[in-house]
Amino acid sequence: MSVEFAGETEFEVTEVFTPTKPARVAFVEREDVNDRLVSALTTPGKQIVVYGHSGMGKTTLLVNKLHQLYEHHITTRCMKGMKFEQLMLDAFDQLEPFYSAETSRVAKQSAGLDLGASYKLIKAKLAVQQSSEIGEKQVRFLPPQLTAQALARLLGAQRACWVIEDFHKIDAGEKESLAQLMKVFMDMSDEYSKLKIIAIGAVDTARQVVDYDPEMRNRISEINVPLMDEQERSKIIEKGEAALNVRFEGSVKRQIVRHSNGLPSVCHHLCLNMCQSAGVTSTMSGETVMLTSAHFERALKNYIAEASDSIKSAFSKALKPKRNEKYKNAELIIEALSSLGENGAARLEIFRKIRDKEAGYQDANLKKVLPKLVLIENGAIIRFDSSTGLYSFSDPIYRAYALANYKKHSSGYGSAFESGFDADDVNKILIRFFNELTGKKVVVKAQVGPATAEVR
């Protein structure tokens, strides 16, 4: 929590750099998305789907705008296998503080009392239902009174919107019901102008809602949150510097921006690790603390150590052998992509790189396997940006891990690996750490011109 000192605000480092929760202190406005989101939030009846890659700042962007534009909002977080009825019940349960303690505050008192009575009636039905199931499996069913219209009225009276996070995780059949619920909320917006559902999902999930209910095609605002550009990522660091009274060395700042590769969550994570390695726990009083390359190296090492098991697991899923495969498709794709630069590559570029090593490789193989490596069940180590048509590693750390593992193949990709290293390249540090994990020893020699690598 922030406190006051010497006339200024003091912050804890964990509330400035926030890799696992929405940013507030170091929140950066996304101008390309901001206007569309504000327009959708302020248009009565407009339902919203916010989508984009994991770690892109979707929730951060939305939560900061909701605090500016809404008095209240409730949030339901979806899990795999969650049913539509469970979504409804979760939203209903979160309304209890309003109708148990704040009914009298509703502007139209008679309407407030009526809705309060309705809430208590439904609550009583649920309580009776639950008590009758003691000793049996506890399953709550929607009582007849808890309809989509009833939930909309209860939310609308509180001038609240409903945020549904990770809605792509629920089953296809449940998404159809969600599309119908959005239509009910839209139809009731004449009576309750603030009533709205905002669904947050993964890449290209907006079309799922529209597909299930074509009537919603022009009534849903589909907002794609793209990768953060370098200037936006630099602003995260600059805001953190101002809040904590620290300074990142210029070269270090550039490496953080470069390595985070469009993901604000990675930028936050590295900055947090650097501050902690320097002993910065809150706003520093007095002289500004300088964060150097030594802190950056320790931060990277901690970052890898924290994620090492999940990294190995993701690659294990991606590289799991497939029956009757002529080529090790996933391995060829990952190896090729790791050699094509940190910003990613088009499918045709990946195909050409694979053909450099396997002359008989067919494009049909690539078309079949490449999209599968984007899926969670296959490790999701690759992402696809539909706006650019490029495939890249979903986390920059995956590319470094691939470089460490495939660097030994000098005959196939050695020249590509060797030419990419500058004397202070972050990948050299990462490769050294990964080789410590895998037991290999790679020596990267800096020299005038392209760097060279030796495997020992």
Buried (B, 14 or more C-beta within 10 A) or exposed (E): EBEEEEEEEBBBBBBBBBBEEBBBBBBBEBEEBEEBBEEBBEBEBBBBBBBBBBBBBBBBBBBBBBEEBBEBBBBBEBEEEBBBBBBBBBBBEBBEEBBEEEBEEBEEEEEBEBBBEBBEBBBEBBEEBEEEEEEEEEEBEBBEBBBBEBBBBBBBBBBBBBBBBBBBBBEEEBBBBBBBBBBBBBBBBEEBEBBBBBBBBBBBBBEBBBBBBEEBEEBBBBBBBBBBEEEBBBBBBBBBBEBBBBBBBEEBBBBBBBBBBBBBBBBBBBBBBBBBBBEBEBBBEEEEBEBBBEBBBBBBBBBBEEBBEEBEEBBEBBBEEEEEEEBBBBBBBBBBBBBBBBEBBEBEBBBEBBBEBBEEBBEEBBEEBBBBBBEEEBBBBBBBBEEEEBBBBBBBBBBBBBBBBBBBBBEBBBEBBBEBBEEBBBBBBBBBBBBBBEEBEBEBEEEEEEBBBEEE
